[in-house]
Amino acid sequence: MRRVWTAPVGARVSMMMKFAIRAAVAALAAGVAMPVFAADMPEPIVEPAPVAPIAYEEPDVGGWYIRGDVDYHWSDIDGANYITYGPNGEGGVGTFDTTDLKGAMSLGAGVGYQIDDHFRVDLTGDYWFDSDFRGSTSGTCGGAPCSSIDSSSVNTFLLLANAYVDLGTYHGITPYIGAGIGGARVEWDNLRNEIPGLPPVDHEGSANWRFAYAIMAGASYCLTDKLKLDAGYRYSRIEGGRMFEIAPGNPGPGFDGGFDTHEVRGGLRYQFGGRSGCEAPAEVAYEPPAVEPVYK
């Protein structure tokens, strides 16, 4: 019969104690090593979500334009006077009792530059057709009181350098204000002086350049992306000057006191380049909604 050897009880207890100590040491070493290993691990990489590019077009705001206008105007003449002569040749000043100018039409044209969305400048020339003049004077004829009826006409070429402020475009309508400065060539026709019972006397009309300025307000309307309809009001002031020359044996020369003119204007403006303010709104590329970051 084979004999089986068994370790004494004390030896077995000793072996179990050694195994338990080894396991505890291994567990402690693993606990210390784990934080160190974790510190050496790389940070997670965050990739931003792709964003679609936004369409952008470099603004082109400057642009040349031409314009044409037609208007009806009426002028207030600021009085008129003339040189008189006494029996011994001494001079004096006579004044017209009444002065009146009728309304008339005019045509204009110009060239300008749109600086940006709110500022533009132009140079304009307007020809005012003949306005009929009627006036009256009073004095003495051969020592007796008398009065005369005076008639003539006047046409004007007005040349102005203008600057405007466009106040924004709303549904294709752009209100504006502006001012101009320049000169006017005023040309008077012959002045006929008629006194009942005496033959009429004609004074040669005078033509000369004078200082002028204007202020205006109006609005334009987009007909196309380049063509605008322009309508507005303009007030202009033309300074006084020589009106008629001396007629032999009669008073003269004569001078008008200048004109305050009111115009109702309408016309077209065509812009060749740059942004006119009439273009359709620019299209912007689709931009997707924001997406949460993706971690890898």
Secondary structure, 3 states (H helix, E strand, C coil): CCCCCCCCHHHHHHHHHHHHHHHHHHHHHHHHHHHHHHHCCCCCCEECCCCCCCCCCCCCCCEEEEEEEEEEEEEEECCEEEEEECCCCCEEEEECCEEEECCEEEEEEEEEEECCCCEEEEEEEEEEEEEEEEEEEEEEECCEEEEEEEEEEEEEEEEEEEEEEECCCECCEEEEEEEEEEEEEEEECCEEEECCCCCCEEECECEEEEEEEEEEEEEEEECCCCEEEEEEEEEEEEEEEEEECCCCCCCCCEEEEEEEEEEEEEEEEEECCCCCCCCCCCCCCCCCCCCCCEEC
